[in-house]
Amino acid sequence: MRGEVKVSDISTFFLCPRILYFKAQQSENTAAQEARMRRMTEKMLLRELAFKLPETVKELADCGEKEEVIENLAQSIMEDLRYVYSDNLRCIDDNILREIHRDFIEYMKRSQIIMKSARSEIIKTEIKHGFIREHLMFSSKLRMSGCVDKMIEIDNEEKVPCIIRTGKSPEMGVWASDRASLAAYAFLIEESYNITVSRGFVEYIRDASFRATVIRRKDRAVALHALKRVRAIKSGKFPEKGDHAPCHLCIFNEHCNVKGETLLSKLLRL
């Protein structure tokens, strides 16, 4: 669909509009690709962990969080990764994958993720009602698509979007960008099922923090505004940097600095 925006584009927009611009322009060198692939692999492991937590908590309710259980779960996730994300992992060196695997096991032990998940009302809801994984939806009205990480159907009357985040959680509530993403998924669910979506869940899996939030009128307005801005950027409009852009980590830093130069700054260097 021409001019189509993905909900994930809105999340990137809130991080830094220029990342969205350069992704659309496909400006990325080989070294940046390798760094991106490593971070992507770590995120994929965390995402698969989030998908497995409800069944793991249910199965291991009487076992506690033993090291053997953690190692077996990590190994299972790593093996699944090779099949679920086979295209993404094709270019990753096996030594790097082993390093990531070891780090992943240490994270699971340190974070006590299974014990924390067992106390979460959101995980209990997923155990009780189940969820649809990576549910893809389209909106012809908004020219937008999105694949919500989990969609929880409660008693056939309510559908709750749940997104998985691999970054740090805020001290309270959810990040503004995640509110906008939930609102965007609400648009897609409402158009697809002719219902009203009033709340959403965010799983900050790295911190083992599970948050529920009301989808407010303001969140919907912010999501619509971001949608329009994203569409303009993807059409070629060069944006300003984000207020909290992670420039020191950005794979597009070199391109961004060159592209961001004004005519005056070039003249002053002469």
C-alpha positions as CSV (number, residue, x, y, z in Angstrom):
1,M,0.0,0.0,0.0
2,R,1.6,3.3,-1.1
3,G,2.5,5.6,1.8
4,E,1.7,2.9,4.4
5,V,3.0,3.4,7.9
6,K,3.7,0.6,10.4
7,V,3.1,1.0,14.1
8,S,6.7,0.2,14.7
9,D,7.6,3.3,12.7
10,I,5.8,5.4,15.3
11,S,8.0,3.9,18.1
12,T,11.1,4.8,16.0
13,F,9.8,8.3,15.4
14,F,9.6,8.9,19.2
15,L,13.2,7.6,19.6
16,C,14.5,9.9,16.8
17,P,12.8,11.0,13.6
18,R,16.2,10.9,11.8
19,I,16.6,7.2,12.4
20,L,13.3,6.7,10.6
21,Y,14.5,8.9,7.8
22,F,17.8,7.0,7.3
23,K,16.1,3.6,7.5
24,A,13.8,4.7,4.7
25,Q,16.9,5.8,2.7
26,Q,18.8,2.5,3.6
27,S,22.0,4.4,4.6
28,E,24.0,1.8,6.6
29,N,27.5,0.5,6.3
30,T,28.8,-3.1,7.0
31,A,30.1,-2.4,10.5
32,A,26.8,-0.8,11.5
33,Q,25.0,-3.8,10.1
34,E,27.0,-6.2,12.3
35,A,26.4,-4.1,15.4
36,R,22.7,-3.8,14.6
37,M,22.5,-7.6,14.1
38,R,24.0,-8.3,17.5
39,R,21.5,-5.9,19.2
40,M,18.7,-7.4,17.2
41,T,19.6,-10.9,18.3
42,E,19.6,-9.9,21.9
43,K,16.2,-8.4,21.5
44,M,14.9,-11.5,19.7
45,L,15.9,-13.6,22.7
46,L,14.1,-11.3,25.1
47,R,11.0,-11.3,22.9
48,E,10.9,-15.1,22.7
49,L,11.3,-15.2,26.5
50,A,8.3,-12.9,26.8
51,F,6.3,-15.2,24.6
52,K,7.3,-18.3,26.7
53,L,6.8,-16.8,30.1
54,P,3.1,-17.7,30.6
55,E,3.5,-21.3,29.8
56,T,6.8,-21.5,31.7
57,V,5.2,-20.0,34.8
58,K,2.3,-22.4,34.5
59,E,4.5,-25.5,34.1
60,L,7.0,-24.5,36.7
61,A,4.7,-23.3,39.5
62,D,5.9,-26.0,41.9
63,C,9.5,-26.1,40.8
64,G,10.9,-22.7,41.8
65,E,13.5,-20.9,39.8
66,K,16.3,-23.4,39.7
67,E,19.5,-22.9,37.7
68,E,18.8,-26.1,35.6
69,V,15.4,-24.8,34.7
70,I,16.8,-21.5,33.6
71,E,19.5,-23.0,31.5
72,N,17.0,-25.4,29.8
73,L,14.6,-22.6,29.1
74,A,17.4,-20.5,27.7
75,Q,18.6,-23.4,25.5
76,S,15.1,-24.0,24.3
77,I,14.6,-20.3,23.3
78,M,18.0,-20.3,21.5
79,E,17.1,-23.4,19.5
80,D,13.7,-21.9,18.6
81,L,15.4,-18.7,17.5
82,R,17.2,-20.5,14.7
83,Y,13.9,-21.6,13.2
84,V,11.7,-18.6,13.9
85,Y,14.3,-16.0,12.9
86,S,16.3,-18.1,10.4
87,D,16.6,-15.2,7.9
88,N,17.8,-12.8,10.5
89,L,20.5,-15.1,12.0
90,R,22.0,-16.3,8.7
91,C,24.7,-13.6,8.8
92,I,25.5,-13.9,12.6
93,D,28.8,-15.6,13.5
94,D,28.4,-18.7,15.7
95,N,30.9,-17.4,18.2
96,I,28.8,-14.2,18.7
97,L,25.7,-16.3,19.1
98,R,27.4,-18.4,21.9
99,E,28.5,-15.2,23.7
100,I,24.9,-13.8,23.5
101,H,23.6,-17.1,24.7
102,R,25.9,-17.0,27.8
103,D,24.9,-13.4,28.5
104,F,21.3,-14.4,28.2
105,I,21.5,-17.1,30.8
106,E,23.3,-14.8,33.2
107,Y,20.5,-12.2,32.7
108,M,17.8,-14.8,33.4
109,K,19.5,-15.8,36.7
110,R,20.2,-12.2,37.8
111,S,16.8,-10.8,37.0
112,Q,14.8,-13.7,38.6
113,I,12.4,-13.3,35.7
114,I,10.3,-16.4,36.3
115,M,9.6,-15.5,39.9
116,K,8.7,-12.0,39.0
117,S,6.5,-13.1,36.2
118,A,4.6,-15.5,38.5
119,R,3.5,-12.5,40.6
120,S,2.3,-10.4,37.6
121,E,-1.4,-10.0,37.1
122,I,-0.7,-9.5,33.3
123,I,1.0,-12.9,33.1
124,K,-1.8,-14.4,35.1
125,T,-4.3,-12.9,32.6
126,E,-2.3,-14.4,29.7
127,I,-2.3,-17.8,31.4
128,K,-6.1,-17.7,32.0
129,H,-7.2,-16.3,28.6
130,G,-4.2,-17.1,26.3
131,F,-3.1,-14.7,23.5
132,I,-2.7,-14.5,19.8
133,R,1.0,-14.0,19.0
134,E,2.2,-11.3,16.5
135,H,-1.3,-10.6,15.2
136,L,-1.1,-8.6,11.9
137,M,-3.7,-6.1,11.1
138,F,-4.4,-3.4,8.4
139,S,-6.3,-0.1,8.3
140,S,-7.4,1.0,4.9
141,K,-8.7,4.3,6.4
142,L,-5.4,5.2,8.1
143,R,-3.2,3.5,5.5
144,M,-1.4,1.8,8.4
145,S,-0.5,-1.7,9.4
146,G,0.8,-3.3,12.6
147,C,1.7,-6.6,14.1
148,V,0.9,-6.4,17.8
149,D,3.1,-8.7,19.9
150,K,0.2,-10.2,21.8
151,M,-3.5,-9.7,21.6
152,I,-5.4,-11.1,24.6
153,E,-9.1,-11.9,24.1
154,I,-11.0,-11.7,27.3
155,D,-14.4,-13.5,27.3
156,N,-14.9,-12.8,23.6
157,E,-15.9,-9.2,24.6
158,E,-12.6,-7.4,25.1
159,K,-9.4,-7.5,23.0
160,V,-6.3,-6.1,24.8
161,P,-3.1,-5.2,22.8
162,C,0.1,-6.1,24.6
163,I,3.5,-4.9,23.4
164,I,6.9,-6.3,24.4
165,R,9.7,-3.8,25.0
166,T,13.4,-4.8,25.5
167,G,14.6,-1.5,26.9
168,K,14.4,-0.1,30.4
169,S,11.1,0.6,32.0
170,P,10.1,4.0,33.5
171,E,9.8,4.3,37.2
172,M,6.0,4.4,36.9
173,G,3.5,3.8,34.2
174,V,4.7,3.4,30.6
175,W,6.7,5.5,28.2
176,A,4.9,8.1,26.1
177,S,6.0,6.4,22.9
178,D,4.5,3.1,24.2
179,R,1.2,4.8,24.9
180,A,1.2,6.1,21.3
181,S,1.9,2.6,20.0
182,L,-0.9,1.1,22.1
183,A,-3.2,3.7,20.8
184,A,-2.2,2.9,17.2
185,Y,-2.8,-0.8,17.8
186,A,-6.2,0.2,19.3
187,F,-7.0,1.9,16.0
188,L,-6.2,-1.3,14.1
189,I,-8.2,-3.6,16.4
190,E,-11.2,-1.3,16.5
191,E,-11.4,-1.2,12.7
192,S,-10.8,-4.9,12.4
193,Y,-13.3,-6.0,15.0
194,N,-15.7,-3.1,15.3
195,I,-15.1,-2.8,19.1
196,T,-13.7,-0.1,21.4
197,V,-10.2,-0.7,23.0
198,S,-9.8,1.0,26.3
199,R,-6.6,-0.4,27.8
200,G,-3.3,-2.1,26.9
201,F,-0.4,-3.9,28.4
202,V,3.4,-3.3,28.1
203,E,5.9,-5.9,29.1
204,Y,9.3,-4.4,29.8
205,I,11.0,-7.8,29.6
206,R,14.6,-6.7,30.4
207,D,13.4,-5.3,33.8
208,A,10.8,-8.0,34.3
209,S,8.3,-5.2,34.7
210,F,4.7,-5.7,33.5
211,R,2.5,-2.6,33.2
212,A,-1.2,-2.0,32.4
213,T,-2.4,1.4,31.2
214,V,-5.6,3.1,30.1
215,I,-5.6,4.2,26.4
216,R,-6.5,7.9,26.8
217,R,-7.9,10.4,24.3
218,K,-4.6,12.2,24.5
219,D,-2.7,9.0,23.5
220,R,-5.0,8.7,20.5
221,A,-4.3,12.3,19.4
222,V,-0.6,11.8,19.8
223,A,-0.6,8.6,17.8
224,L,-2.5,10.3,14.9
225,H,-0.1,13.3,14.9
226,A,2.9,10.9,14.8
227,L,1.3,8.9,12.0
228,K,1.2,12.0,9.8
229,R,4.8,13.0,10.7
230,V,6.1,9.5,9.9
231,R,4.3,9.5,6.6
232,A,6.0,12.8,5.7
233,I,9.5,11.6,6.7
234,K,9.1,8.3,4.8
235,S,8.2,10.4,1.8
236,G,11.6,12.1,2.0
237,K,11.2,15.1,4.4
238,F,14.4,15.4,6.5
239,P,13.4,15.9,10.2
240,E,15.1,17.4,13.2
241,K,16.8,15.1,15.7
242,G,14.8,13.8,18.6
243,D,15.1,15.5,22.0
244,H,16.5,12.3,23.5
245,A,18.1,10.8,20.4
246,P,20.8,8.1,21.3
247,C,23.4,9.7,19.0
248,H,26.4,7.9,20.6
249,L,24.9,4.6,19.8
250,C,23.3,5.4,16.5
251,I,24.3,3.5,13.4
252,F,23.4,6.5,11.2
253,N,25.5,9.0,13.1
254,E,28.0,9.7,10.3
255,H,25.2,10.1,7.7
256,C,23.2,12.2,10.1
257,N,26.0,14.7,10.8
258,V,26.7,15.2,7.1
259,K,23.0,15.5,6.2
260,G,22.3,17.8,9.1
261,E,24.8,20.4,8.1
262,T,23.4,23.7,6.9
263,L,24.6,25.8,4.1
264,L,26.0,28.3,6.6
265,S,28.0,25.7,8.5
266,K,29.6,24.5,5.3
267,L,30.5,28.1,4.3
268,L,32.0,28.8,7.7
269,R,34.4,25.8,7.2
270,L,35.8,27.3,4.0
